[in-house]
Amino acid sequence: MGQCRRAKKYANELIKGTLVDHYAKLWSYGEEIRRSNPGSIVKMDVNAMLDARVERELQKNYKFGWVFLKDDIHLEDSFSISLMSDQHKGLLEAVKEVLPIAEHRQCARHIVANFRKRFSGVHYKNMFWKASKSSTEPLFNAVVKEIQILNPAAYDYLMETNPKSWSRAFIQEGKMCDAVENGLSESFNSVIRDARKKPIITMLEEIRLYVMERLYNLKMKGCSWPDYKPCPSISVLLNKLKRDQRYWQVLRSGLNQFKTRNLAKSYVVDLDKKTCTCRVWKLNGYGCVHSVATISYLNRDVATYVDPMLYHAFYKNNYKYQIHGMNGSNMWLVTEFIPPLPPLKRRMLGRPKVNRRRDA
């Protein structure tokens, strides 16, 4: 370590404290969270050795976190939720054990990044995304058949990645979320990138303050919205569908049953059941171009057919809770627990990567 780096490290320890200092305050930090935010649950995994060191991030720690999350949000039946991850093996195994019947999706962006390392070219990338965005099995099978004809090895590779976890064709209906990319987590990781480099209590506080302020801002953002109208982002998507619906012809087949067609493509829409044979309406909750064309054909308001889960009322309900402020460490209670020590350092080969590795 060079002289400048040593000086910087020494200055940071003087200002923010050492790792040992931070870990020694964790019990007091937890008590302050419980005091300032009643109902909060604080758990810490410390091994049983005399030095009481905090455990590293291992598979059992993933399981530890999922067990308490399941209890905290009262997940009696995990069938009602969908999870998305980036192919982390420890996380996959932990979820299978704790939430065996939950829908577990894989981020398509991570799949295609690994796919392109072995099979480069824009053609492969475009066909993958076409398969990932396919909403029905016949459409998905048609695309992967093209990949198989082009390169059987590429087809075999994709089949080994469990396509049911990254294609819309296999997503469970009724979740009102057709996402195949984990962009939300990636955006959050980008925001907390600097905080993750800091000592543990400083890191936790910076993340907590960011979430606290964000929750308040989002709550205030929706205060003026009418309760029983779709959210603005959903309205933008509906307007795009309204522009595209002019290419579809609508034919009646029953009282509220219709057939929509565009050249060789055709789908059946049932307004009573709010379904379309393309499955998109049941996946996203606000509709597809075929349903919008049908509703517009009847001169009805498309917004009235949006699932209530996407209304302003549900948005406001998501942000009805708040995170309260906390006192500084000079006001924290002293606990009787043994102060834990930080995990032992593990030297990895090569120069440590600091920035998030972005896809090309």
ABEGO torsion letter per residue (X at the ends): XBAAAAAAAAAAAAAAEBAAAAAAAAAAAAAAAAAABBGBBBBBBBBABAAGBBBBBBAAAAAAAAAAAAAAAGBABAAABBBBBAGBAAAAAAAAAABAABBBBBBAAAAAAAAAAABBEAAAAAAAAAAAABABAAAAAAAAAAAAAABAAAAAAAAAAGAAAABAAABBBGAGBABABBAAAAAAAAAAAAAAABBAAAAAAAAAAAAAAAAAAAAAAAAABBAABBBAAAAAAAAAAAAAAAABBBBBABAABBBBBBEABBBBBBAAAGBBAAGAAAAAGAEBAAAAAAAAAAGBBAAAABBAAABAAAAAAAAABBBBBBBBAAABBBBABBBBBBBBBBBBBEBBBABBBBBX
